[in-house]
Amino acid sequence: MAALDEFDAHIVRILRSDGRISNADLATQVGLSPSACLRRVRLLERCGVIRGYVAIIHEGAPEDRLVVFTQITLDRQTEEFLNRFEAAVCRCPEITDCHLMTGLADYLLKIEVKNAGDYERLHKEVLSRLPGVARIQSSFAIRTVVSRRTTA
């Protein structure tokens, strides 16, 4: 798809902040007819600009959870090791995001747990047993300033 025009960019900005907006309301805000707006949204979806829509679920109040960013370094970076690690990560519901990285660590994980004790359990029972893990380094988030959700 070519670069986004003014209408497409506006559609993307609105959907990023309110993915549940009705097509009629989206069309009004963008300044298009509902049919033209829907046609553009469908094209953005087909071209991969819009990759999906998500519901972000938090059990309890945000302050009732602990967010941990964990850097993982693997023993080897072969395709087999990467695939085994990624498959195992996908089976762990506490890991909400996993990114293959450049730099010193191979992966950056975002983990959400109830408290430090819950993270300790996860570290012992899951993270340290992931295939090919050589090093784990974790940082605890103090608070979230901005959170914008996109899908990979």
N, C-alpha and C positions, 0 to 999 in steps of 0.2 A: 504494500500500500504506500502511496506517496505521502508526503508530509501532511499532517493534519491541517485542515483549513480552520478558519475562525469558528465555524459552527461545531465542527467535530471536537476541537479543543475545549469549547465551552461545555459540550455534552460530557466529555470526560471529566472535567473539573466538577460538574454538578454530581455526576454519578459517584465520583470518588468520595464526596462528602455525604451523599444520600443515595445509596444503591437501591433503596426501596421506593424512590419517587415514582409516581405514575407517569406513564408516557404523556398523558395530557398535560400534567404540570411541568414535565421536562420540556415539552414542546413550547409551552407558554414562556418559560424562562429563557429558552434559547432563541425564541422568535421565529419558529417554524410551524408549519401545520403538523398535526399529530402524525399523519401518514408519512410525511417527509422526515420527521424526527425518528420515527420507528425504523424507517428504511436505513437511515444513517447509523442508528444503534446496531441494527442487524449486520451491517457492513463492517462496523468496528469490531463486532464479535467474530465474524468470519475471518477477518484479517488478523486476528490475534491481539489487537490493541486492547480490547476488553476480553480478558481471559476467563472471567467467571465472577460470580457474586457469592459473598460469604456472610454468614451470621457469626459474629464473634461472641462466644458464650463465656461468661465468667461466673463461676460458682461463688456466691457470697459477694461481699463488697470488695472493690479493688484492693483495699488495704488488708484484706484477709488472705492475700496470696503473696508469694515471694517470687520475684522474677530473677532468674540467674542466667547470665550469659557465659557459656562455657566454650573454650577453645579446645579443640581436639587435634592432636598430632598423631598420625598413623605411623606404624613401622615402615610401611611401603606405600607408594602411591600408584601401584599398578591398577589396571582396570578391574581386575578381580577383587582386590582389596577394597577399592572404592565402592564397588557394587555391593559387596557383602556388608560393609559398614552402613551404607545408605538403606539397604533393605532392613537391617536391624533397627536403625533409628526410626523408620516409618512405623514400627510396631510399638513404639513407646509413646503413649498419649500425653505424657508430661512434656515431651519435646514438641513445642508448638511451631518452631521454625528451625530449618537446617540449611546452612549455606556452605557450598564449597568455596574456599577462599584462596587468595594468593597470600604470600607472606610466610611468616613463621609457622602458623597453624594451618592445618588442612581444612578444618571445618569450624564454623561458628554456630553454636546451638543456642536457641532461646528456650529456656525451660521455665515452666510455671509450676510451683509446688505450694503446699500450705504453709510451711515454715522451714527453719534450718534443719530440724530433725528429719523432716520429710525429704529434704535434699540430701542429707547424709545417707538415708536409706537408698535413695535413687542412685547416688554415687557408688555405693558398695554393691548393690544388687544389679544395676543396669549399666551405668556408664563405664565402670572399670572392666566390665565383661563384654563390652562391644568388640566385635572382631577387629583385630589389628591395632588397637589403641596402644600408643607408646606413652602419651602424656596428656594429662587433663589439667586445664587451668580455668578456674571459675571466678567470676566477679558478680557480686550481688547488686542489683539495682536499688537505689535509694527511693526514687520515684520516677514515674513516667511523665515526661514533659509533653511529648507529642506522640501520637500513635496513629499512623495511617496504614491501612491494610491493603496490600496488593497481593495477587497470587502469582506464583512462579510458573 
